[in-house]
Structures are given as C-alpha cells and as structure tokens.
Amino acid sequence: MNFIHLYNKDCRDMSMIEDNSVDLVVTSPPYWCAKDYGSGKDKGEIGADVSYKEYLDDIKKVFEECYRVLRNSRFMCINISNILVDTHTIPVPYDYFQILRSIEGLTYDECAMWTKPEGMLSQSRAGGWLQRPLPRRIHMNRLYEFIFIFRKGTNDLSFTQSDGKILEENIIEKNKEYLTDVWYFPCASAAREGHPAPYPPELPKRCIRLYSYRNEVVLDPFNGSGTTGMVAKQEGRSYIGFDISAEYIKLAQKKIGWNEGSVFDDPYEYKLER
C-alpha cells in the first residue's frame, strides 16, 4: 500500500525516517538571500539572514540526512541555479557540486540542464545592454538551471520482469525526449502556485520516471507547494515531504489531494488506489 507522509519539521533532522528506507530524493533547495519564503531565520528557514557559508553548511546537513535515509544504489536529483545578489552572480551549483562530492559514498552520475522558453525568463538582465551595447557590459539572460544526479553506493541495475514491462510501456515509447541531458519545458507560476519558487511538475516527473519504480518511496526534504508529492502520487510512488512552514504543508495537502482534517505535525497516511 502506497503512502504519503508530510512533516511540518526542519529537514536538517529527519531522524524519524529510518536509515536506508528511501528510493529517490528529488528536490529544489531554497535560494540564499534571493527569495522570501515567509518563515525567517527564527523559525529555521535555511538561507534566511545568514552568511553564504552558514547557508552551505546547512545545505550539507540536509544532503547528509538524505544520504543516510537513501537506499544503496538509489539516486538524488538536485535542482539548483546560479543566483544574482546585489548585481553579483553567486555560483551556487558549483558549491553544491563540491558539497555532494564531499559526502563519502555519494557518486556523481549525470547533470541535466533545464532550459526555459526565452519568453519566460526568471532573471531578464540583458535589457540595459540592448540599449547601450558596449563591450564588457553584457549581463546575459539566464535560461537554464542544473539538475545534479548523484548515486549512493554501487549501481544495482537488477529489476523484476514486471518492472521491465512497466519500463517498456511507460518510458521508452512515450518519453524519447528524455534521451538528452538538455530538457525543455516552461516554468511554474509563483502567483498561481502560492509559493515564491515553485518548479514545474515536468521536472520531478522526469526524475521519478527515470530513477525509480512504481511503489517505491520518493523524498523531497524541501516540500514547498507539494509538486514532487503530487507527481509521486500520480506516478504510483509513496512520498515523504518536509517543510518548516505549516502554511506550505497545508498548500501541499490541497495540491496532492487528501481528506480534510488530517494532523500535519505527524505523518499522514493516504491510501492510494492501485
């Protein structure tokens, strides 16, 4: 029986999750000093009113917890981009890469580039240069984000006959666009999602289909508006999500869809139909 557990807790401590019990991590961590998520430093919001070093230290704690709960041969898919702070570009993905590689037993596997339509820019920076196109003044519009894919331990490629049938029916024929490491799909709308930095369902869907089987467990330590959980449910996976914001937990409840009146401080089991 599949389940969905949402925790209104700090993901730097996921001690309620057993070691080696999760099959896939898919997440997009909060930005440093670039977005207001509404909780603030006092409530434990990672990246709020702290130095960049403190932010990276906190992110490492989360990744170490993700590694602990991940089964051997399973994968972590981390979506992150460069950010602009006071006109300076902060190369966050490159620092994330070093953090992930520093965790003993975690191995770099792939990197996909999410490329956004040119009309949906998250940071339109080249307008000034178009008005005065002089050398050394260009600030390029950003159209891509990284999706780092790391594996815990050894690579186990074994699968059952029924798993193989699912692969043939649901991935190979319908998802040939997954064959390259450049993925094209539009952004999600912050206004419509009710969250300052949502990602589109297509991003977790590709990661879930490519790196897990049906009935396995997907974790998003930064649950946000619940996009990963919604897609995990649609794809027949169990799901665990963490968020320090009770407001976003309720938003995720609505997005994922389950009975009213559930208690969000404790895990809530939602029985999915096969």
C-alpha positions in Angstrom: 0.0 0.0 0.0 1.4 3.4 -1.0 1.5 6.2 1.5 2.1 10.0 1.7 3.8 11.5 4.8 4.1 15.2 5.3 6.2 16.6 8.2 6.0 20.2 9.4 9.6 19.9 10.6 13.2 21.0 9.8 14.8 18.7 7.3 18.2 19.1 8.8 16.9 16.5 11.2 15.0 13.7 9.6 15.6 11.2 12.4 12.0 9.9 12.1 13.0 8.4 8.8 14.8 5.1 9.0 18.3 4.6 7.5 18.2 3.1 4.0 14.5 3.4 3.5 14.1 5.9 0.6 14.4 5.0 -3.1 14.8 8.5 -4.6 15.4 12.1 -3.5 14.0 14.9 -5.7 14.2 18.4 -4.5 15.0 22.1 -5.2 16.6 23.7 -2.1 15.8 27.2 -1.1 17.8 30.0 -2.5 20.2 32.1 -0.4 19.1 35.7 0.1 17.2 35.7 -3.1 13.6 34.6 -2.1 11.4 35.4 0.8 9.8 32.1 1.9 7.9 33.7 4.8 9.4 31.8 7.7 12.6 33.6 8.5 15.7 32.7 10.5 13.9 32.5 13.9 11.7 29.6 12.5 14.6 27.8 11.0 14.4 28.9 7.3 17.6 27.8 5.6 19.3 30.7 3.8 17.4 33.5 5.7 19.7 36.2 7.2 22.8 34.0 7.4 26.2 34.2 5.7 26.7 32.2 2.5 29.0 29.8 4.4 26.3 29.2 7.0 23.8 28.5 4.2 26.1 26.0 2.6 26.8 24.3 6.0 23.0 23.9 6.5 22.5 22.5 3.0 25.3 20.0 3.6 23.4 18.8 6.8 20.3 18.2 4.7 22.3 16.3 2.0 23.9 14.2 4.6 20.5 13.3 6.0 19.3 12.5 2.5 22.3 10.2 2.1 21.5 8.4 5.4 17.9 7.6 4.5 18.7 6.7 0.9 19.0 3.0 0.0 22.2 1.7 -1.6 22.3 2.2 -5.5 19.5 4.8 -5.3 19.7 8.4 -6.6 19.4 12.0 -5.5 18.2 14.6 -8.1 19.0 18.2 -7.0 17.7 21.2 -9.0 19.6 24.5 -8.4 20.7 27.5 -10.3 23.1 30.5 -10.1 21.6 33.4 -8.2 22.1 37.2 -8.5 22.7 39.1 -5.3 23.4 42.9 -5.5 24.4 42.5 -9.2 26.9 39.7 -8.3 26.4 36.2 -9.6 26.7 33.6 -6.9 27.8 30.2 -8.4 25.6 28.1 -6.1 25.5 25.0 -8.3 29.3 24.7 -8.3 29.4 24.9 -4.5 26.6 22.3 -4.2 28.6 20.0 -6.5 31.6 20.2 -4.2 29.4 19.5 -1.1 27.7 16.5 -2.7 31.1 15.1 -3.8 32.5 15.5 -0.3 29.9 13.1 1.1 31.7 9.7 1.2 29.8 7.1 -0.7 27.9 9.5 -2.9 28.9 9.4 -6.6 28.3 11.9 -9.4 26.3 10.3 -12.2 24.7 12.8 -14.5 23.8 16.5 -14.9 20.7 17.6 -16.9 20.2 21.2 -17.9 16.6 22.5 -17.7 16.3 25.1 -20.4 13.4 27.5 -20.2 11.5 29.2 -23.0 13.0 32.6 -23.8 9.8 34.4 -23.1 9.7 33.1 -19.5 12.9 34.4 -18.1 13.4 34.2 -14.3 16.1 36.9 -14.5 15.9 39.2 -17.5 19.3 41.0 -17.4 20.2 41.9 -20.9 17.8 44.8 -21.5 20.3 47.5 -20.5 22.9 46.2 -22.9 20.4 46.2 -25.8 20.1 50.0 -25.2 23.8 50.5 -25.0 25.6 47.5 -26.5 29.2 48.2 -25.4 31.9 45.5 -24.7 32.3 44.3 -21.1 28.8 45.5 -20.1 26.8 42.4 -21.0 24.8 40.5 -18.4 23.3 37.5 -20.1 19.7 36.4 -19.6 19.6 33.1 -17.7 17.7 30.4 -19.4 18.9 27.3 -17.6 19.1 25.5 -14.3 21.1 22.5 -13.2 19.7 19.1 -12.2 22.6 17.2 -10.5 22.1 13.5 -10.3 24.1 11.6 -7.6 24.1 7.9 -6.7 24.6 6.3 -3.3 27.0 3.4 -3.3 27.2 0.8 -6.0 25.0 0.8 -9.1 22.5 -2.0 -8.9 20.8 -2.5 -12.3 18.7 -5.5 -11.3 14.9 -5.5 -11.8 12.0 -7.9 -11.9 10.1 -9.0 -15.0 7.1 -6.8 -14.0 9.4 -3.8 -13.5 10.8 -4.3 -17.0 7.3 -4.4 -18.5 6.4 -1.1 -16.8 9.6 0.4 -18.3 8.7 -0.6 -21.8 5.1 0.6 -21.6 5.6 3.9 -19.7 9.0 5.2 -20.5 10.7 4.1 -23.7 7.9 4.9 -26.2 6.3 7.9 -24.5 9.4 9.7 -23.3 12.0 9.8 -26.0 12.7 13.4 -25.2 14.4 12.1 -22.0 17.3 10.8 -24.1 19.4 14.0 -23.9 20.7 16.0 -21.0 19.1 19.2 -22.1 15.4 19.3 -21.1 13.0 21.9 -22.4 9.8 22.8 -20.5 8.3 26.0 -19.1 8.5 27.4 -15.6 5.8 27.2 -13.0 3.9 30.4 -11.9 4.7 31.6 -8.4 1.4 33.5 -8.4 -0.7 30.5 -9.3 1.2 28.1 -7.1 1.1 30.4 -4.0 4.9 29.8 -3.4 7.8 32.1 -4.3 9.9 29.5 -6.0 7.9 26.5 -7.4 9.2 24.2 -10.0 7.1 22.7 -12.8 5.7 19.2 -12.5 7.6 18.1 -15.6 10.9 18.3 -13.6 10.1 15.8 -10.8 8.1 13.7 -13.3 11.2 13.0 -15.4 13.4 12.3 -12.4 10.8 10.0 -10.8 10.3 8.1 -14.1 14.0 7.7 -14.8 15.2 6.9 -11.4 12.5 4.9 -9.6 9.9 2.1 -10.0 6.3 2.1 -9.1 5.5 1.6 -5.3 9.0 2.9 -4.3 9.5 5.8 -1.9 10.3 9.4 -3.0 11.6 12.1 -0.6 11.6 15.8 -1.0 13.2 17.5 2.0 12.0 20.9 0.8 8.4 20.1 0.1 7.3 23.6 -0.7 3.9 23.7 -2.5 3.9 19.9 -2.9 4.8 19.5 -6.6 7.0 16.5 -6.0 4.4 14.8 -3.9 1.7 15.4 -6.4 3.7 13.9 -9.2 4.9 11.0 -7.0 1.2 10.1 -6.3 0.3 10.4 -10.0 3.2 8.1 -10.8 2.3 5.4 -8.3 5.1 6.1 -5.7 4.9 6.7 -2.0 6.1 10.1 -0.8 7.7 11.8 2.2 7.9 15.6 2.3 9.3 18.1 4.9 8.7 21.8 5.3 9.1 24.1 8.2 6.1 26.2 7.0 2.7 25.0 8.2 1.2 27.2 5.5 3.0 25.4 2.8 2.2 22.0 4.3 -1.5 22.9 4.0 -0.9 24.1 0.5 0.7 20.8 -0.4 -2.2 18.9 1.2 -4.6 20.6 -1.2 -2.3 20.1 -4.2 -1.7 16.5 -3.5 -5.3 15.9 -2.5 -6.5 14.0 0.6 -9.1 14.2 3.3 -9.7 17.4 5.3 -8.9 17.4 9.0 -5.6 15.5 8.9 -3.0 16.3 11.5 0.1 17.8 9.8 2.5 17.7 12.7 2.5 13.9 12.4 2.9 11.8 9.3 -0.4 11.3 7.5 -1.1 8.1 5.5 -3.0 8.5 2.3 -4.0 5.1 0.8 -3.6 5.2 -3.0 -5.7 3.1 -5.3 -3.7 0.7 -7.5 
